[in-house]
């Protein structure tokens, strides 16, 4: 499986490292803050669209909760499975926005949240 990481702060760096340590392919990491990408051992992007062009199988989303709904929707529209760090959305409205039924040419994509 090919993984893309969106949000390369503390949790994103940890999950990217663990995935790579398990021998999984981290194709790239995204963060809007270029300083977060310094010294990354993966391809880096400050535009999420550029990460999407690599067509990861799974997008691991560890950005601020206020961006979870928007990025998850875009990732699902691209056909990626999505692993969303908790909380799923910034609030109930955003969380429901993520899980609402979709008109998509393919089956439902995996959507998960992580609880510490």
C-alpha positions as CSV (number, residue, x, y, z in Angstrom):
1,X,0.0,0.0,0.0
2,X,1.1,3.5,-0.8
3,X,0.5,6.2,1.9
4,X,0.3,9.9,1.8
5,X,0.5,12.0,5.0
6,X,-1.4,15.2,5.2
7,X,-0.2,17.2,8.2
8,X,3.4,16.8,9.1
9,X,3.5,18.0,12.7
10,X,4.2,15.7,15.7
11,X,1.6,13.1,14.9
12,X,2.1,13.1,11.2
13,X,5.9,12.6,11.6
14,X,5.3,9.8,14.1
15,X,2.8,7.9,11.8
16,X,5.0,8.4,8.7
17,X,8.0,7.0,10.5
18,X,6.1,4.1,11.9
19,X,4.6,3.2,8.5
20,X,8.1,3.4,6.9
21,X,9.5,1.3,9.8
22,X,6.9,-1.4,9.0
23,X,8.2,-1.4,5.4
24,X,5.1,0.5,4.0
25,X,5.6,3.0,1.2
26,X,5.1,6.6,2.3
27,X,5.0,8.4,-1.1
28,X,4.9,11.9,0.3
29,X,4.0,14.3,3.1
30,X,2.0,17.5,2.9
31,X,2.0,20.5,5.3
32,X,0.9,24.1,4.6
33,X,3.9,25.2,6.8
34,X,7.2,24.6,4.9
35,X,9.1,24.7,8.2
36,X,7.3,21.5,9.3
37,X,8.7,19.8,6.2
38,X,12.4,20.6,6.9
39,X,14.5,17.4,7.2
40,X,11.6,15.1,6.1
41,X,12.9,11.9,4.7
42,X,10.0,11.7,2.2
43,X,8.9,13.8,-0.8
44,X,7.4,17.0,0.6
45,X,4.5,19.2,-0.6
46,X,2.9,22.5,0.5
47,X,0.0,22.0,-1.9
48,X,-2.2,19.0,-1.0
49,X,-3.1,18.7,-4.7
50,X,0.5,17.8,-5.5
51,X,0.4,15.0,-2.9
52,X,-2.9,13.8,-4.5
53,X,-1.2,13.5,-7.9
54,X,1.0,10.7,-6.5
55,X,-2.2,8.7,-6.1
56,X,-1.7,7.2,-2.6
57,X,-3.9,4.2,-1.7
58,X,-4.4,5.8,1.7
59,X,-4.3,9.3,2.9
60,X,-3.4,9.6,6.6
61,X,-4.9,12.9,7.8
62,X,-3.2,14.6,10.8
63,X,-3.9,18.2,10.1
64,X,-5.8,20.6,12.4
65,X,-9.4,19.4,13.0
66,X,-10.8,22.5,11.3
67,X,-9.4,21.1,8.0
68,X,-10.4,17.5,8.4
69,X,-13.8,17.7,6.6
70,X,-12.5,19.6,3.6
71,X,-9.4,17.5,3.0
72,X,-11.3,14.2,3.7
73,X,-14.0,15.0,1.2
74,X,-11.4,15.9,-1.5
75,X,-9.5,12.6,-0.8
76,X,-12.6,10.5,-1.0
77,X,-13.6,12.2,-4.2
78,X,-10.2,11.1,-5.6
79,X,-11.0,7.6,-4.5
80,X,-8.4,7.4,-1.7
81,X,-9.0,5.5,1.5
82,X,-8.7,7.9,4.4
83,X,-7.4,7.5,8.0
84,X,-8.5,10.6,10.0
85,X,-6.8,11.5,13.2
86,X,-9.2,12.3,16.0
87,X,-11.4,14.3,16.2
88,X,-13.0,13.4,12.9
89,X,-14.2,17.0,12.4
90,X,-14.0,20.3,14.2
91,X,-17.6,19.7,15.3
92,X,-20.8,17.7,14.7
93,X,-21.6,19.5,11.4
94,X,-18.1,18.8,10.0
95,X,-18.1,15.2,11.1
96,X,-21.5,14.6,9.5
97,X,-20.2,16.3,6.3
98,X,-17.5,13.6,6.1
99,X,-19.8,10.6,6.6
100,X,-22.8,11.7,4.5
101,X,-23.7,9.4,1.6
102,X,-21.7,10.0,-1.5
103,X,-22.3,9.6,-5.2
104,X,-19.2,7.9,-6.3
105,X,-18.3,5.6,-9.1
106,X,-16.6,3.2,-6.7
107,X,-17.5,1.7,-3.3
108,X,-17.2,3.5,0.0
109,X,-13.7,4.3,1.1
110,X,-12.3,3.3,4.5
111,X,-12.8,6.1,7.1
112,X,-11.3,5.7,10.6
113,X,-10.5,7.8,13.6
114,X,-7.8,7.2,16.1
115,X,-8.3,7.4,19.8
116,X,-5.4,7.7,22.2
